[in-house]
Amino acid sequence: MPPLPRSIRNRNEKYSKNVTKRGQVPIGKAADHEDEFPVSKPLIAFFMFVVIGSSLVQILNLFSKGAPPIGEDPMADAGQQGPMPGEE
């Protein structure tokens, strides 16, 4: 097996000391990061607004149309466009 390049050997020696220090290794760059969301808060608020707003609009449309009286077919007036061709 050929010898490892010097840079790889140096990194190996530097980090091999950390193997036996479980939980006591200095954090380094990870300490600089806070718990950040991958999506910004304004974008989450916008999506919440869209989802909740569209559901409220659907609910309002449902109640504004009202339910048909009992016994009446709700789809009865859907086909009232006139006779079909050849159906006179």
Backbone atoms as SQL, in Angstrom:
CREATE TABLE atoms (id INTEGER PRIMARY KEY, chain TEXT, resi INTEGER, resn TEXT, atom TEXT, x REAL, y REAL, z REAL);
INSERT INTO atoms VALUES
  (1, 'A', 1, 'MET', 'N', 0.848, -1.169, 0.000),
  (2, 'A', 1, 'MET', 'CA', 0.000, 0.000, 0.000),
  (3, 'A', 1, 'MET', 'C', 0.900, 1.241, 0.000),
  (4, 'A', 2, 'PRO', 'N', 0.641, 2.212, -0.882),
  (5, 'A', 2, 'PRO', 'CA', 1.497, 3.402, -0.939),
  (6, 'A', 2, 'PRO', 'C', 1.275, 4.278, 0.296),
  (7, 'A', 3, 'PRO', 'N', 2.286, 5.013, 0.677),
  (8, 'A', 3, 'PRO', 'CA', 2.127, 5.881, 1.852),
  (9, 'A', 3, 'PRO', 'C', 1.107, 6.986, 1.576),
  (10, 'A', 4, 'LEU', 'N', 0.433, 7.417, 2.635),
  (11, 'A', 4, 'LEU', 'CA', -0.572, 8.471, 2.515),
  (12, 'A', 4, 'LEU', 'C', 0.097, 9.824, 2.325),
  (13, 'A', 5, 'PRO', 'N', -0.549, 10.734, 1.626),
  (14, 'A', 5, 'PRO', 'CA', 0.010, 12.078, 1.511),
  (15, 'A', 5, 'PRO', 'C', 0.090, 12.750, 2.895),
  (16, 'A', 6, 'ARG', 'N', 0.975, 13.698, 3.017),
  (17, 'A', 6, 'ARG', 'CA', 1.227, 14.352, 4.297),
  (18, 'A', 6, 'ARG', 'C', -0.029, 15.031, 4.850),
  (19, 'A', 7, 'SER', 'N', -0.825, 15.678, 3.983),
  (20, 'A', 7, 'SER', 'CA', -2.022, 16.381, 4.472),
  (21, 'A', 7, 'SER', 'C', -3.027, 15.408, 5.092),
  (22, 'A', 8, 'ILE', 'N', -3.154, 14.238, 4.484),
  (23, 'A', 8, 'ILE', 'CA', -4.085, 13.256, 5.037),
  (24, 'A', 8, 'ILE', 'C', -3.557, 12.711, 6.352),
  (25, 'A', 9, 'ARG', 'N', -2.272, 12.461, 6.436),
  (26, 'A', 9, 'ARG', 'CA', -1.697, 11.977, 7.701),
  (27, 'A', 9, 'ARG', 'C', -1.878, 13.003, 8.812),
  (28, 'A', 10, 'ASN', 'N', -1.649, 14.287, 8.500),
  (29, 'A', 10, 'ASN', 'CA', -1.799, 15.331, 9.528),
  (30, 'A', 10, 'ASN', 'C', -3.239, 15.415, 10.020),
  (31, 'A', 11, 'ARG', 'N', -4.192, 15.360, 9.101),
  (32, 'A', 11, 'ARG', 'CA', -5.598, 15.411, 9.525),
  (33, 'A', 11, 'ARG', 'C', -5.967, 14.169, 10.328),
  (34, 'A', 12, 'ASN', 'N', -5.439, 13.030, 9.937),
  (35, 'A', 12, 'ASN', 'CA', -5.718, 11.798, 10.652),
  (36, 'A', 12, 'ASN', 'C', -5.194, 11.882, 12.084),
  (37, 'A', 13, 'GLU', 'N', -3.987, 12.396, 12.261),
  (38, 'A', 13, 'GLU', 'CA', -3.419, 12.533, 13.608),
  (39, 'A', 13, 'GLU', 'C', -4.202, 13.540, 14.437),
  (40, 'A', 14, 'LYS', 'N', -4.619, 14.623, 13.802),
  (41, 'A', 14, 'LYS', 'CA', -5.345, 15.671, 14.523),
  (42, 'A', 14, 'LYS', 'C', -6.672, 15.147, 15.073),
  (43, 'A', 15, 'TYR', 'N', -7.405, 14.391, 14.257),
  (44, 'A', 15, 'TYR', 'CA', -8.729, 13.946, 14.668),
  (45, 'A', 15, 'TYR', 'C', -8.729, 12.587, 15.353),
  (46, 'A', 16, 'SER', 'N', -7.634, 11.842, 15.296),
  (47, 'A', 16, 'SER', 'CA', -7.603, 10.542, 15.966),
  (48, 'A', 16, 'SER', 'C', -7.613, 10.704, 17.480),
  (49, 'A', 17, 'LYS', 'N', -7.152, 11.843, 17.969),
  (50, 'A', 17, 'LYS', 'CA', -7.174, 12.090, 19.420),
  (51, 'A', 17, 'LYS', 'C', -8.605, 12.247, 19.927),
  (52, 'A', 18, 'ASN', 'N', -9.512, 12.683, 19.063),
  (53, 'A', 18, 'ASN', 'CA', -10.895, 12.910, 19.475),
  (54, 'A', 18, 'ASN', 'C', -11.706, 11.627, 19.605),
  (55, 'A', 19, 'VAL', 'N', -11.205, 10.521, 19.097),
  (56, 'A', 19, 'VAL', 'CA', -11.971, 9.282, 19.092),
  (57, 'A', 19, 'VAL', 'C', -12.255, 8.804, 20.510),
  (58, 'A', 20, 'THR', 'N', -11.330, 8.949, 21.411),
  (59, 'A', 20, 'THR', 'CA', -11.513, 8.441, 22.779),
  (60, 'A', 20, 'THR', 'C', -12.122, 9.474, 23.713),
  (61, 'A', 21, 'LYS', 'N', -12.440, 10.669, 23.233),
  (62, 'A', 21, 'LYS', 'CA', -12.970, 11.734, 24.098),
  (63, 'A', 21, 'LYS', 'C', -14.485, 11.856, 23.992),
  (64, 'A', 22, 'ARG', 'N', -15.189, 10.845, 23.749),
  (65, 'A', 22, 'ARG', 'CA', -16.626, 10.883, 23.489),
  (66, 'A', 22, 'ARG', 'C', -17.373, 11.887, 24.358),
  (67, 'A', 23, 'GLY', 'N', -17.975, 12.884, 23.714),
  (68, 'A', 23, 'GLY', 'CA', -18.763, 13.885, 24.415),
  (69, 'A', 23, 'GLY', 'C', -17.962, 15.031, 24.978),
  (70, 'A', 24, 'GLN', 'N', -16.649, 14.979, 24.922),
  (71, 'A', 24, 'GLN', 'CA', -15.825, 16.038, 25.492),
  (72, 'A', 24, 'GLN', 'C', -15.035, 16.784, 24.429),
  (73, 'A', 25, 'VAL', 'N', -15.324, 16.519, 23.182),
  (74, 'A', 25, 'VAL', 'CA', -14.621, 17.152, 22.078),
  (75, 'A', 25, 'VAL', 'C', -15.150, 18.573, 21.908),
  (76, 'A', 26, 'PRO', 'N', -14.275, 19.565, 21.727),
  (77, 'A', 26, 'PRO', 'CA', -14.778, 20.917, 21.488),
  (78, 'A', 26, 'PRO', 'C', -15.612, 20.965, 20.212),
  (79, 'A', 27, 'ILE', 'N', -16.661, 21.743, 20.254),
  (80, 'A', 27, 'ILE', 'CA', -17.617, 21.749, 19.154),
  (81, 'A', 27, 'ILE', 'C', -17.069, 22.472, 17.930),
  (82, 'A', 28, 'GLY', 'N', -16.376, 23.566, 18.120),
  (83, 'A', 28, 'GLY', 'CA', -15.799, 24.289, 16.984),
  (84, 'A', 28, 'GLY', 'C', -16.836, 25.084, 16.226),
  (85, 'A', 29, 'LYS', 'N', -16.894, 24.902, 14.927),
  (86, 'A', 29, 'LYS', 'CA', -17.803, 25.672, 14.087),
  (87, 'A', 29, 'LYS', 'C', -19.263, 25.358, 14.368),
  (88, 'A', 30, 'ALA', 'N', -19.560, 24.191, 14.860),
  (89, 'A', 30, 'ALA', 'CA', -20.951, 23.837, 15.142),
  (90, 'A', 30, 'ALA', 'C', -21.530, 24.707, 16.246),
  (91, 'A', 31, 'ALA', 'N', -20.703, 25.259, 17.107),
  (92, 'A', 31, 'ALA', 'CA', -21.194, 26.114, 18.177),
  (93, 'A', 31, 'ALA', 'C', -21.689, 27.453, 17.635),
  (94, 'A', 32, 'ASP', 'N', -21.188, 27.867, 16.482),
  (95, 'A', 32, 'ASP', 'CA', -21.611, 29.127, 15.896),
  (96, 'A', 32, 'ASP', 'C', -23.026, 29.065, 15.338),
  (97, 'A', 33, 'HIS', 'N', -23.472, 27.878, 14.982),
  (98, 'A', 33, 'HIS', 'CA', -24.797, 27.735, 14.396),
  (99, 'A', 33, 'HIS', 'C', -25.835, 27.591, 15.489),
  (100, 'A', 34, 'GLU', 'N', -26.900, 28.371, 15.352),
  (101, 'A', 34, 'GLU', 'CA', -28.038, 28.188, 16.232),
  (102, 'A', 34, 'GLU', 'C', -29.017, 27.269, 15.521),
  (103, 'A', 35, 'ASP', 'N', -30.042, 26.871, 16.232),
  (104, 'A', 35, 'ASP', 'CA', -31.059, 26.040, 15.593),
  (105, 'A', 35, 'ASP', 'C', -31.853, 26.919, 14.643),
  (106, 'A', 36, 'GLU', 'N', -31.520, 26.843, 13.383),
  (107, 'A', 36, 'GLU', 'CA', -32.183, 27.649, 12.372),
  (108, 'A', 36, 'GLU', 'C', -33.102, 26.767, 11.544),
  (109, 'A', 37, 'PHE', 'N', -34.246, 27.330, 11.163),
  (110, 'A', 37, 'PHE', 'CA', -35.153, 26.619, 10.287),
  (111, 'A', 37, 'PHE', 'C', -34.646, 26.744, 8.860),
  (112, 'A', 38, 'PRO', 'N', -34.842, 25.727, 8.042),
  (113, 'A', 38, 'PRO', 'CA', -34.421, 25.852, 6.645),
  (114, 'A', 38, 'PRO', 'C', -35.302, 26.819, 5.860),
  (115, 'A', 39, 'VAL', 'N', -36.484, 27.159, 6.421),
  (116, 'A', 39, 'VAL', 'CA', -37.397, 28.096, 5.772),
  (117, 'A', 39, 'VAL', 'C', -37.601, 29.275, 6.721),
  (118, 'A', 40, 'SER', 'N', -37.636, 30.475, 6.179),
  (119, 'A', 40, 'SER', 'CA', -37.766, 31.660, 7.014),
  (120, 'A', 40, 'SER', 'C', -39.169, 31.756, 7.628),
  (121, 'A', 41, 'LYS', 'N', -39.269, 32.470, 8.724),
  (122, 'A', 41, 'LYS', 'CA', -40.551, 32.620, 9.418),
  (123, 'A', 41, 'LYS', 'C', -41.579, 33.363, 8.571),
  (124, 'A', 42, 'PRO', 'N', -41.204, 34.418, 7.829),
  (125, 'A', 42, 'PRO', 'CA', -42.223, 35.068, 6.978),
  (126, 'A', 42, 'PRO', 'C', -42.790, 34.130, 5.908),
  (127, 'A', 43, 'LEU', 'N', -41.969, 33.254, 5.381),
  (128, 'A', 43, 'LEU', 'CA', -42.461, 32.310, 4.381),
  (129, 'A', 43, 'LEU', 'C', -43.429, 31.307, 5.001),
  (130, 'A', 44, 'ILE', 'N', -43.139, 30.859, 6.208),
  (131, 'A', 44, 'ILE', 'CA', -44.059, 29.956, 6.913),
  (132, 'A', 44, 'ILE', 'C', -45.372, 30.680, 7.189),
  (133, 'A', 45, 'ALA', 'N', -45.296, 31.946, 7.619),
  (134, 'A', 45, 'ALA', 'CA', -46.506, 32.725, 7.883),
  (135, 'A', 45, 'ALA', 'C', -47.330, 32.894, 6.612),
  (136, 'A', 46, 'PHE', 'N', -46.671, 33.120, 5.481),
  (137, 'A', 46, 'PHE', 'CA', -47.386, 33.265, 4.210),
  (138, 'A', 46, 'PHE', 'C', -48.116, 31.976, 3.860),
  (139, 'A', 47, 'PHE', 'N', -47.452, 30.830, 3.985),
  (140, 'A', 47, 'PHE', 'CA', -48.100, 29.565, 3.679),
  (141, 'A', 47, 'PHE', 'C', -49.270, 29.290, 4.618),
  (142, 'A', 48, 'MET', 'N', -49.108, 29.625, 5.894),
  (143, 'A', 48, 'MET', 'CA', -50.210, 29.452, 6.850),
  (144, 'A', 48, 'MET', 'C', -51.395, 30.325, 6.431),
  (145, 'A', 49, 'PHE', 'N', -51.115, 31.568, 6.039),
  (146, 'A', 49, 'PHE', 'CA', -52.159, 32.488, 5.596),
  (147, 'A', 49, 'PHE', 'C', -52.894, 31.922, 4.394),
  (148, 'A', 50, 'VAL', 'N', -52.161, 31.398, 3.445),
  (149, 'A', 50, 'VAL', 'CA', -52.786, 30.853, 2.233),
  (150, 'A', 50, 'VAL', 'C', -53.629, 29.636, 2.557),
  (151, 'A', 51, 'VAL', 'N', -53.094, 28.728, 3.358),
  (152, 'A', 51, 'VAL', 'CA', -53.820, 27.490, 3.665),
  (153, 'A', 51, 'VAL', 'C', -55.058, 27.780, 4.495),
  (154, 'A', 52, 'ILE', 'N', -54.904, 28.561, 5.568),
  (155, 'A', 52, 'ILE', 'CA', -56.044, 28.856, 6.442),
  (156, 'A', 52, 'ILE', 'C', -57.054, 29.727, 5.707),
  (157, 'A', 53, 'GLY', 'N', -56.570, 30.706, 4.948),
  (158, 'A', 53, 'GLY', 'CA', -57.472, 31.584, 4.208),
  (159, 'A', 53, 'GLY', 'C', -58.279, 30.831, 3.167),
  (160, 'A', 54, 'SER', 'N', -57.636, 29.931, 2.443),
  (161, 'A', 54, 'SER', 'CA', -58.378, 29.183, 1.422),
  (162, 'A', 54, 'SER', 'C', -59.397, 28.244, 2.061),
  (163, 'A', 55, 'SER', 'N', -59.070, 27.683, 3.209),
  (164, 'A', 55, 'SER', 'CA', -60.051, 26.818, 3.873),
  (165, 'A', 55, 'SER', 'C', -61.233, 27.639, 4.375),
  (166, 'A', 56, 'LEU', 'N', -60.981, 28.850, 4.872),
  (167, 'A', 56, 'LEU', 'CA', -62.089, 29.705, 5.313),
  (168, 'A', 56, 'LEU', 'C', -62.963, 30.106, 4.133),
  (169, 'A', 57, 'VAL', 'N', -62.367, 30.411, 2.993),
  (170, 'A', 57, 'VAL', 'CA', -63.152, 30.764, 1.813),
  (171, 'A', 57, 'VAL', 'C', -64.008, 29.586, 1.375),
  (172, 'A', 58, 'GLN', 'N', -63.462, 28.393, 1.412),
  (173, 'A', 58, 'GLN', 'CA', -64.243, 27.211, 1.042),
  (174, 'A', 58, 'GLN', 'C', -65.412, 26.999, 1.990),
  (175, 'A', 59, 'ILE', 'N', -65.176, 27.189, 3.279),
  (176, 'A', 59, 'ILE', 'CA', -66.254, 27.028, 4.264),
  (177, 'A', 59, 'ILE', 'C', -67.330, 28.080, 4.036),
  (178, 'A', 60, 'LEU', 'N', -66.932, 29.331, 3.795),
  (179, 'A', 60, 'LEU', 'CA', -67.911, 30.380, 3.535),
  (180, 'A', 60, 'LEU', 'C', -68.707, 30.099, 2.263),
  (181, 'A', 61, 'ASN', 'N', -68.057, 29.615, 1.223),
  (182, 'A', 61, 'ASN', 'CA', -68.776, 29.259, 0.002),
  (183, 'A', 61, 'ASN', 'C', -69.759, 28.126, 0.242),
  (184, 'A', 62, 'LEU', 'N', -69.397, 27.188, 1.057),
  (185, 'A', 62, 'LEU', 'CA', -70.276, 26.070, 1.358),
  (186, 'A', 62, 'LEU', 'C', -71.541, 26.554, 2.042),
  (187, 'A', 63, 'PHE', 'N', -71.389, 27.450, 3.015),
  (188, 'A', 63, 'PHE', 'CA', -72.548, 27.918, 3.762),
  (189, 'A', 63, 'PHE', 'C', -73.336, 28.987, 3.006),
  (190, 'A', 64, 'SER', 'N', -72.705, 29.725, 2.127),
  (191, 'A', 64, 'SER', 'CA', -73.441, 30.766, 1.409),
  (192, 'A', 64, 'SER', 'C', -74.363, 30.163, 0.351),
  (193, 'A', 65, 'LYS', 'N', -73.992, 29.039, -0.227),
  (194, 'A', 65, 'LYS', 'CA', -74.854, 28.398, -1.214),
  (195, 'A', 65, 'LYS', 'C', -76.049, 27.742, -0.536),
  (196, 'A', 66, 'GLY', 'N', -75.867, 27.257, 0.648),
  (197, 'A', 66, 'GLY', 'CA', -76.956, 26.618, 1.373),
  (198, 'A', 66, 'GLY', 'C', -77.207, 25.213, 0.860),
  (199, 'A', 67, 'ALA', 'N', -77.861, 24.439, 1.663),
  (200, 'A', 67, 'ALA', 'CA', -78.178, 23.070, 1.289),
  (201, 'A', 67, 'ALA', 'C', -79.529, 23.055, 0.589),
  (202, 'A', 68, 'PRO', 'N', -79.729, 22.171, -0.380),
  (203, 'A', 68, 'PRO', 'CA', -81.032, 22.070, -1.035),
  (204, 'A', 68, 'PRO', 'C', -82.053, 21.484, -0.063),
  (205, 'A', 69, 'PRO', 'N', -83.315, 21.795, -0.279),
  (206, 'A', 69, 'PRO', 'CA', -84.341, 21.221, 0.616),
  (207, 'A', 69, 'PRO', 'C', -84.308, 19.703, 0.585),
  (208, 'A', 70, 'ILE', 'N', -84.775, 19.102, 1.646),
  (209, 'A', 70, 'ILE', 'CA', -84.766, 17.646, 1.755),
  (210, 'A', 70, 'ILE', 'C', -85.680, 17.060, 0.688),
  (211, 'A', 71, 'GLY', 'N', -85.197, 16.051, 0.008),
  (212, 'A', 71, 'GLY', 'CA', -85.976, 15.387, -1.029),
  (213, 'A', 71, 'GLY', 'C', -85.704, 15.936, -2.415),
  (214, 'A', 72, 'GLU', 'N', -85.025, 17.061, -2.533),
  (215, 'A', 72, 'GLU', 'CA', -84.721, 17.640, -3.839),
  (216, 'A', 72, 'GLU', 'C', -83.347, 17.169, -4.270),
  (217, 'A', 73, 'ASP', 'N', -83.227, 16.824, -5.546),
  (218, 'A', 73, 'ASP', 'CA', -81.952, 16.356, -6.076),
  (219, 'A', 73, 'ASP', 'C', -81.022, 17.548, -6.282),
  (220, 'A', 74, 'PRO', 'N', -79.850, 17.578, -5.626),
  (221, 'A', 74, 'PRO', 'CA', -78.965, 18.740, -5.777),
  (222, 'A', 74, 'PRO', 'C', -78.391, 18.878, -7.178),
  (223, 'A', 75, 'MET', 'N', -78.378, 17.816, -7.958),
  (224, 'A', 75, 'MET', 'CA', -77.818, 17.870, -9.304),
  (225, 'A', 75, 'MET', 'C', -78.915, 17.980, -10.365),
  (226, 'A', 76, 'ALA', 'N', -80.142, 18.205, -9.964),
  (227, 'A', 76, 'ALA', 'CA', -81.254, 18.230, -10.913),
  (228, 'A', 76, 'ALA', 'C', -81.131, 19.379, -11.894),
  (229, 'A', 77, 'ASP', 'N', -80.654, 20.530, -11.457),
  (230, 'A', 77, 'ASP', 'CA', -80.575, 21.684, -12.340),
  (231, 'A', 77, 'ASP', 'C', -79.237, 21.761, -13.074),
  (232, 'A', 78, 'ALA', 'N', -78.375, 20.798, -12.900),
  (233, 'A', 78, 'ALA', 'CA', -77.061, 20.843, -13.542),
  (234, 'A', 78, 'ALA', 'C', -77.164, 20.606, -15.042),
  (235, 'A', 79, 'GLY', 'N', -78.124, 19.833, -15.486),
  (236, 'A', 79, 'GLY', 'CA', -78.211, 19.509, -16.900),
  (237, 'A', 79, 'GLY', 'C', -79.326, 20.253, -17.611),
  (238, 'A', 80, 'GLN', 'N', -79.743, 21.407, -17.181),
  (239, 'A', 80, 'GLN', 'CA', -80.852, 22.167, -17.764),
  (240, 'A', 80, 'GLN', 'C', -80.381, 23.122, -18.846),
  (241, 'A', 81, 'GLN', 'N', -79.588, 22.651, -19.776),
  (242, 'A', 81, 'GLN', 'CA', -79.065, 23.510, -20.829),
  (243, 'A', 81, 'GLN', 'C', -79.880, 23.374, -22.111),
  (244, 'A', 82, 'GLY', 'N', -80.833, 22.549, -22.174),
  (245, 'A', 82, 'GLY', 'CA', -81.619, 22.351, -23.385),
  (246, 'A', 82, 'GLY', 'C', -81.463, 20.931, -23.865),
  (247, 'A', 83, 'PRO', 'N', -82.244, 20.567, -24.876),
  (248, 'A', 83, 'PRO', 'CA', -82.168, 19.172, -25.366),
  (249, 'A', 83, 'PRO', 'C', -80.876, 18.908, -26.100),
  (250, 'A', 84, 'MET', 'N', -80.423, 17.714, -26.008),
  (251, 'A', 84, 'MET', 'CA', -79.235, 17.293, -26.726),
  (252, 'A', 84, 'MET', 'C', -79.565, 17.137, -28.206),
  (253, 'A', 85, 'PRO', 'N', -78.602, 17.285, -29.105),
  (254, 'A', 85, 'PRO', 'CA', -78.883, 17.102, -30.535),
  (255, 'A', 85, 'PRO', 'C', -79.369, 15.688, -30.820),
  (256, 'A', 86, 'GLY', 'N', -80.453, 15.598, -31.569),
  (257, 'A', 86, 'GLY', 'CA', -81.018, 14.293, -31.899),
  (258, 'A', 86, 'GLY', 'C', -81.955, 13.784, -30.825),
  (259, 'A', 87, 'GLU', 'N', -82.229, 14.577, -29.825),
  (260, 'A', 87, 'GLU', 'CA', -83.066, 14.155, -28.688),
  (261, 'A', 87, 'GLU', 'C', -84.251, 15.096, -28.594),
  (262, 'A', 88, 'GLU', 'N', -85.127, 15.085, -29.587),
  (263, 'A', 88, 'GLU', 'CA', -86.241, 16.027, -29.597),
  (264, 'A', 88, 'GLU', 'C', -87.540, 15.364, -29.344);
